[in-house]
Amino acid sequence: MGKSDDALSFLLSLNQQFVANEDTQQPVIGPGLPPGAKNKKFVTDHLLSMKKAKQPVPA
C-alpha cells in the first residue's frame, strides 16, 4: 500500500483475498510471525496483560 492509497480500499481488497483463500481451503495465516519462523530472537516470554478492575467503572 502506498502513501497515497486509500486504506479502506486496501483493507477490503486484502480481506477479499483472505476469503478467497478460505473458500478454496488454503491456509490463512494470522498476524505475527509465520508458524515456520526459525529466528528465535523474535520469540520471547514477555506478554502484556490487564488487571481486572476492583469495582465497576461508573458509566
PyMOL commands that set and color helices and strands:
alter all, ss='L'
color gray80, all
select helices_A, chain A and resi 7-23+40-42
alter helices_A, ss='H'
color red, helices_A
deselect
rebuild
show_as cartoon
